[in-house]
Structure formats: structure tokens, C-alpha cells
């Protein structure tokens, strides 16, 4: 079975593992790029920084995280991951919840004109 992968305007994501109740992704964020400010109705997320410096906005609080650091995104939290450096950012994202589909994204703000619910 081939696992999902997708290029996005800010970089790319690659599913590493998926089963009932969880999904694990490797996320690459290009220098100077950021994901949409978003929420999820069905899942929480846990980010582990592998390479680079992550700028993490969670419910209005900004935190910087480097390699080995982790960030928790509770279910329903408004969040955004950004790469403000000149090097690629790589994180491992563990999604936990009854549903981990890509259409569980409610975009609140987006740099690429994708302000609709996916």
C-alpha cells in the first residue's frame, strides 16, 4: 500500500504511518514559508522538530522550537507552523483522533488564498 504524500505551496508532507486513531507525517517547510492558521475538529497534533527552527503559534502564543523540541497542539486549538529561517524546517507530526483525514482543516488565515474549509 502506497502512503500519501503531497506538495503544498509552503513545502510538502509525507505520511510515514497510519492506522485507526492516528497518523504520522514528515513535514517539510520551505525557508520563509508558513502553513495556514487553522483548527481541527477531530484531531490533536504533536510536533517533533527534526531539523531547523520552528515558529509555532498555538492559540495566540508564539513559541520557537529547535531540533529535539516538541510542541503539543490540543484538539480545537488555533495553530500555525512557520519557518522564519533560511534553512528547511523538518518536523514529525503525530495526529491523534477518531478521524485524521485531510478534510479536517478549517483555515482561518492563509498566505496562498486557500481560506476555505478543506
N, C-alpha and C positions, 0 to 999 in steps of 0.2 A: 504494500500500500504506500503510495507516494504521499508525503506530508506537504501541507500547504506552504506557500511562500509567495510574497507579493512585494513589488516595488511600489513605493509611495513617493510623493513629492519631497518629503523630508529624509528619505533613506529607504530602508527595507525591513521586513520581518520574515522570520523563518520558523515554522513550527518544529520543535525538537521532539515533543512527545504530547500525546493527548489521550485521555480516557474519560470515563464518566466522572464528572465533578472537578476536572482540572485540565489545563492546557499549559504547556511550557513553550515559550518562544525566545529566540535570539533576535534582538532588535538592534539595528544599526542606524544611527542618526548622523547625518552629514554635518560637517562643521557649519555653524551659524544657523542651523535649522531647528525647528521645534514641531512637535505634534500638536494637534488641536487641543484646546481646553475642553474637557469632556467629562461625562459621567457614565456610569454603567448601572443598570438596574438589577443585573443578575450575577455580578461577579465582583470580587475584590482582586487586588493585584499586589504582588510583592516583587520589587525590583532589586536585582543584584548588579552593581556596576562591575563590569569586567575590564573595560579599557576606556580611558578618557575621564572627563569630569561632567557629571550630570547636574543640570539645574532643574530641581523638582519643585513644582508649585502644587501644593495639596491644600485645598480649602483656604486659599489666600495666604498660606505660609510658604515662603521660599527657602529651600534647603539645598546646599551644594553637597554632592556625594562623589567620592573618588573610588578607584578600584578597591573591591572588597567591602565597600559600604553597602548597606541595604536601606530601602525605603518601603514602607507599607502604605498602600492606598486602600482605605476601607471601602466597603460596599457603599455606593452612592456618593462618594466624595468627588468634588470637582478637582480635576488634576490635569497637569501638563508636564511633559518631559521635554527638556530643551538641551541643546548642545551649543553653548556660547563660546567654545574654544575653536582652535584651528585644526584640531585632530578629530578623527572619527570617534564617536561615542558608541560603545557596545554594552548592552545590558542583557541580562537574562530576566525574563518576566514570567512569573508563575501566577496564572489566573486560577482562582478557586471559586466555584459556584455551580449551581444546578445547570447553568447554561453559559457557554463560553463562545458563542458564535460571533462573527464579525459584525452582525447587525445589532448588537447590544452596545452601540456607541451613540450617545446623544451629544453632538458637538455644540458647544456654547459659543466658541470663537475658533476661527480657523484662518491661517495665513494664505490658504490656497483656494478660498471660495467654496469650501465644502461645508457650509453651515447648516446642513440639514441632518436629520437623524438618519444614520446609515441603516 
